[in-house]
Amino acid sequence: MPEPKPAPPATPGPGTAAGAPSAPSAPSASGTRHPHGALVVLLLSSTLGIMSSTILMPVLELIRTDLEISATRAGTLLTVNGLTVAVVSPLTGWLVDRVGVRGPMFAGLLLYGLAGGAGLVTDDYTLLLAGRVVFGIGAATAFSATTVALLNGYRGADRDRVMGWRTAATGLGGVLWPILGGALGAISWQAPFAVYLVGIPVGAAALFLFGSSGPARSGPVGERPAEVTTLRAAVAAQPALLGVFALSGVYMVLTYGLLVFLPQRLAELGVHDPAAVSVHVAAVTGTSALVGVAYARLRRVLGVNALLRTAAVLWTAAFLLLGLADARAALVAAAVLVGAGGGVWLTSLTVLVGALTPAPVMGRASSVSSTMVFVGQFLSPLALGPLMAATSISVGHLVLAGGAGALALVLSFVRFPTAQNSPGQEEPAGGTSPYRR
């Protein structure tokens, strides 16, 4: 894949290597540009999304026991924030398209830290649930701003690399946060809530590093075609976006089919220690991180469509292992396969959103994708819980294996457009990116 041509007349920042993706930076009102630390903030913010649930997974059984609640109610503490994200994401995406990324990112991260940390001071289930709803609003706002900053800030091969790095950062967070949650869980089940407070300093850094940029545009007025200004028009121009949105929901249904029920599956095998549970969760996210580092190269070799099919095949094998094997080693192997498939899948779908969506509606398109991800997260335990309760966790995983296999078959006949001149993938002549140096 050829490197995208830089947009004239931008001047390279100090220390920027030729051909290397540069940190997102936006012109401020004074015309100055932000330092490369903005990319660090974006990648760190990306890890907070997976932290929202995984840091509590190692103590989920302790919460259920201490509060004397059902497994479904305990699982809802992990997923209600996802439902909130699903509901409010369209609004946060619209907001980012209207005002830019700086303000929403700061406000979202601040709310994330304050509402997430509230679990430190209450052991009332209703208050915990309400705090998770407010927490979800903050997460949705920060997630929309971060995604738009990355997608509108990079093009072509640069975008592939940066989105791969984002997956790697998310996966690394998925390794470190649950391990930290398991370690803090040895103190009390409330202690892991303290980690959410990290959103406050990250939000402050975003406020400092990002300038007052307005909504993204595809190029200077007079040098661009009439802009697409509604999501409906974007979908009409690229109906494949509907398929991307649908596959975003499938991702979480399958992934949470493992994650939510993994503690119970391990308990059946005699494993109850939160730290031991966290290692299995980390196997999913750690593998996803490794895939993210290699994503740009994988896409060059295989292409997006082949990568999506490969992910579905990996999930099929993973759930067959979960359904048929009883050894802990098999559960670790299944977690690795789920992580590899997830790293390829979610990165590819995010890249497709960027390739198929014009910059002025990127926030709304990415927010719909986020909505579908978190709808899948919320529905996964609600749909699979009764099935597994009526049969067994193994039977539920075999059902998921059948679903993933059917998905692989469908994807063998489906091709998503990935041309480099798709709207939003390359900058038009004379266009400038509001976040690149």
N, C-alpha and C positions, 0 to 999 in steps of 0.2 A: 504494500500500500504506500503510495508516494506521500512524502511529507507535505502538509499544506503550506502554501506560500504565505509569508507574513503579510499582514495588511499594512500598506504604506499609509501615512508616513511615520509610523510608530518608531520610536528610537529604543534600541535594546537597553535594558537596565543593566547595571553593573553586575558582573558575575554570571550572566546568562549565557550558557553554552549554545552554540549553533545547533539547531535541530532538536534541542531538549525542550520539553514542555515547561513553560514558565508559570510562576505562581499567579493566580488570579489577582488582578489589580484593576481598580476602576478609577477613572479620572474624578477627582473631587471638583468642587466648585471653583477652586483656584487653579485647576489644571494639573496639580501634582498627582503622583501615582503612589499607590500603597506598596509597602515592602513585600518581599516574597514570603514573609511569615504568614500572609493571608492563606496560602495553600495549607500550611500546617494547621491553622485554625479550622479550615474546611474539613481536612482529614480527621482531625480530632473530634469535631462535631459529628462526623459520620459514625464514629464508634459509639456515640451516645444513643443512637437508635437501637442498636442491638443490646446495649446495656439495659434499656428500659424494662426488659423482661428477664434476660438471662441472669442478671445478678441476683434475682430472687429465686431462681429455679432450685439451687442447692438447699434452700431453707423452706421450700414449699411444703414439704411434708411436716416440718416443725411448726409452720404456721397453722396448718390444718389441725394438727394434734392439739396445740396450745389453745387455739380459739374454738376448738370442738365444732368444726364445720365440715361439710362434705367435701369430697375431692373436686366436685364440680364448682362449688363456691370458692374453694381455694384457687382453682385454675382460673376463675374469673378475675382474680386479682392480677394475674399475668396478662389477661387479654382485654380487660375493659378499657385500658388506655389505648389499645389498638383499635377498638370500636370507636372511641372518641376521635382518634386520628382519622379514621375512615369518614366520619361525619363532617369534621371541620376542615379537612384538607382542601376541598374545592374552594372554600372561602380564603384559606391562607394562600393558596396558589394564585387566586385572583388578586389578593393584596400585594403579593410579591411582583406580579406583572404590572401593577399600578404604581408602586412606590419604590421598587428596587429591593435589594437584599439586606441592606445594613440594619435598618430599624427592626424589621421582622425577625432577623436573626438574633439580635440582642434581646428583644422582648421574649422571644421563644425560649432561648437558653436560660434567661433569668427565671422564667416561670417553671421551666423544667427543673432547675435546681431547688427552688423554694418548695414547690409542690411535691417533688420526689422525696426530698428530705423530711417532709412532714411525717413520714412513717416512723421516724425516730421517737416521736413524742406521743403516739397513740397506739393502743392495742384494741381499739374498738373496730369491729369489722366494717360497720357502716361508714365510719370516718375514713378508714383506709380506702374503701371503695370510692368515696367522694374525692379523696386526694388523688387517686389514680386517674379520675376523669379530668381534673384540672391539669394534672401532669401531662395527660394526652394532648391537651390543647397546646401546651408549650412545645411538646415534641413535634406536633404537626407543623407549627409555625417555623421552628428551627429547621426541620427536615425539608420543607418546601424551599426555604431560602438557600440552604446549602446545595440542594440539587440543581436549582436554577443557576447559582453562581458557577458551578462546575460545568454544566451543559452549555451555557452561553459564553463561558470563558475559554473554551477550547474547541478545536475543530480537527476533523480527520484523525490521523494517527496520534496526535497529541491527546485527543479526547479518549481514544482507546486506552492509552497508557494511564491517564489520570483516573479514568473510571476503574481501571484495573487496580490502581493504587488505592482507590476508595474502597473497593471490595477487600483488598488486603488489610487496610486499616480497620475496616469493620470486623473482618475475621480475627485480626489480632486482638481487637477489643473483646471479641467473643471468647477468646482464650483467657485473657487477663481478668476481665470483669467477673465471670462466674467463679474463677479460682479465688479471687479476692472475696467474692460473696460467700464462698464456702468457708474460707478462713475466718471471716467475720462472723459467720453463722455459728462458729464454735463459742463465741461470746454470748450472743443471743440472736433470735431471728430478726430483731429490729435493727441490729448493727449494720447490716448491708445497706439499709436505706441511706446511711450517711454518705455513701459514694455518689449519690445523685447530686450532692451539693457542688460537685465539680462543674456543673453547668453554669454556675455563677461566674467564676473567673474566666471560663471560656467565652461567655457572653460579653464580658468586659473587654476581652482581647478583640473580639469581633467588632465592637463599637470603636475601638481605637484604630484597627487596621483597615477597615473598609470605609471608603469615603461616601459622601452623599450622592450616590448614583441614582439616576432615575430609571424608568422602565427601559428594558433592552429594545433596541431597534436593529433591523437587518442591514442598515446602511444609511448614508446621508440622504436627506430629503432631496428629491430630484434625480438621484442616481439609483433608486430602487423601484421595483414594481409596487403596485398597490399592496399594502400590507394585509395579511390575514389577521384580523383582530378578535375573532371569536373561536372558541374550541370547536363549535359545530362546523365552521368553515374549514378548519384544519382537518377534521375527520372526513369531511366531504372530499377534500383534496387527496387525502391518504387514508382510505378505509382500513388499511392494515393496522392502524392505531387501535382499532377496536379489538383485534386479535391480541395485540401487545397488552392491552388492559386486562383482558380475560386471563391471559397466561400469568400475569402478575398475581392474581388471586390464587391460581393453582399452586404457585410456588409455596405460599404460606400454609395452605391446607396440607400439603405433603410434608413440609419441614416440621410443622408443629405436630403432625401425626407421630413424629418421633419424639420431639422435645418435651411435649406436655406429658406424655405417658412413659417417658424413659425412667423417671424415679420409681414409678409403680412397677415397671418391668424389672428394674434392678432389685427392688424390694422382694419380688418373687424369687429372685436368685440369692437372697440373703444379704444384699448390699444396702445399708441404711445410712452410712456415714456421708454427710453433706460434701466433704472434700472429695470422696470417691465418685459421687454423682457428678461433681463439677468437672472431673477429668473427662468423663464421657461427653458432656456438653462441649467442652473445649475441643474435643476431637472433631466435632462438626465445624466449628468456627475456625479452628486452626487450619484445617484442610482448605476451607474457603479462602483463607488469607493467602495460602501458597498458590492457589489457582489465580487469584487476583493479580499477583506479581507477574504471572506468566500470561495474563489474558491477551495483551496486545499481540504477542507472538502467536498464540493459539488462534486468534482471529485471522491473522495474516495467512496461516497455513490452512485452516479448515473453513473459515467463514462463519458468520453468525448462525445460519440455518443448520449447518452440521453440528455446531456446538449445542444448539437447543436440543437436537435429537439425541446427542450423546448424553446430555444431562438427564433426559427422560429414561434412557437405558440404565444409567447409573442408579437412579432412584428405584427402578424396577428390581435390580439386583439387591439393593439395600433392604427393601421391604420383604423380599423373599427370605433373606437372611434373618431378619427380625421375626418373621412368622414361623420359620422352620427350625431355627437353631436355639439352643438353650445355654450355650457357653458364653461367658463374659467376653471372650475374645471375638466371638461373632458379633456381639453388640458393638464393640469398638470398631470392627471392620465396617459394619453397617453405618455407624456414625460418620466414618471417614468418607464413605461413598455418598451419603446424603450431603455432606459438606462440599465435596467436589462438584456434585451436580448443582448445588445451590450457588456456589461461586460463579460458575459458568452462566447459569440461568439468569440470575438477577442482573449481573453486569451486562449481559447481552440485551436484556429487555430495556435497561436504562439507556444503553447506546442507541437502540432502535428508537426510543422516544426522542432522543436528541437528533437522530437522523431524519425523522419523519415530521418534526414539528418546527414551524417557524418561531424565531426568537420571541416575538411579541406575545405569544401565548404559551411559552415554555412552562411557566409556572402552573397554569391550569392543566396542561397535559400531564406534567409530572405529578401533580396533585391527584389526578384521577388514578394514575398508576399506583400511587401511595395508598389511595383509598381502597383499591382492589387488594393490595397486599394485606392491609390490616383487616379488611372484611374476611379474607381467608384465614387470617390469624384468629379472629374472634370465632368464626364458625367451626374451625377445625375441632376443638374439644367438644363443642356442643353437638356436632354431627357424629363424631367418632366415639364420644363418651358412652352414650346409650348402647351403641353397637357392641363396644368392648365389654360393657357391663353385662349385656345379655349373653355374650358368647365368651370371649377372652381377648386379651390384648394381642395375642398371636394371630387370632382370626382377623381382627381389625387391620393388622399390618399386612396380612395376605390380601385383603380387599384393596388396600392402598397399592400393593404391588400390581394388582390387576389394572387399577386405574392408571398407574404410571406407564404400564406396558401399552395400554390403549392410546395414551398420549403420544408415546414414541411412534406408534403406527400412524396416527394422524399427521404428526410432524414430518413423516417421510413423504407426504403428498403436498405439504404446504411450504411455500417459499415467501419469506418476507422481503420486500424491496430494501436493498442496502446500498444503492448507488451513492457515490460520493457527492453527487449534485442534488441529493434529496434536500428538501427544505430544512434548514437548520444545521446541515452537516458541514457545509463549507461557507465561508463568507463570500458574499457577492462582490463583484468588482467595486473597489472603492470603499467597501464596508470596513468597519472597525469593530473589534470586540470590546465590550466594556470592562472586561476583566483581565485581558492579556497585555503583556508588556511588549 
